[in-house]
Amino acid sequence: MTSVPEPEFKQVQRNYRFYLTGGDVHFLVEKQLFRVHRYFFERESRVFREQIQMPPTDGGPRDGDEEAMAIVLDDISVAAFETLLSVFYNPKYSLFDWTVEEWISVLELTQKWEFREVHNLAIRELEKQTQIPLIERIVLYQRFDVDQNLLVPLYGQLCSRPEALSNDECEALGMNATVLIFRTRESLRARPSDGGMSPLPAGLEDADIHRTLKNLLAGTTPSSPSKPAGEKN
């Protein structure tokens, strides 16, 4: 993030959506100038807080105070920045009807700039998007360091299905997750699979699968699954 050089203002345009009356911080993205409210960036982002709260040593304007001091945001698109700003300036308040791609865009910026609460909001909204295929959702959550408590049930679905992971699924998930899935499946099943198909023991519950996954993630020995009702040692 840098301030904009003077010659560039000849080509700069004000963004038609987010050059706001009353805004008190200026950003430049792809030659479009944004004027929004400093409050959201100071409150939500440690990265921005450290830059835009810092008082100048000579008593002059801070970064972003004026158009000529606009903070240049490199390597992002106007559309992506507009989507992030739309979280704060949502006319429907807490209601969103956004696509998966829009929430991924939000995740990219919130991870880059450490907007932790907005990051969590994006994850909660993606949890509602039931059309995301299982493997894609796991890869997405891995990419953005989502809490393991959300990943464990997803891994559990792969552990409980009869068929083993395909080559393409292994490649998508990466080595660590692939090894975790295979180790969990091995721990839960009494004998090796036959032709890649191996059902779980009768009566095994999701809680048993999740507990085994968490133990393996923590590097501890998996505990024995709960026995079905009526079964004796």
Helices and strands as residue ranges (DSSP letters): E 2-3, G 6-10, E 13-19, E 25-29, E 32-36, H 38-44, H 46-52, G 67-69, E 71-72, H 78-88, H 100-113, H 116-127, H 134-143, H 148-160, H 167-173, H 175-188, H 206-217
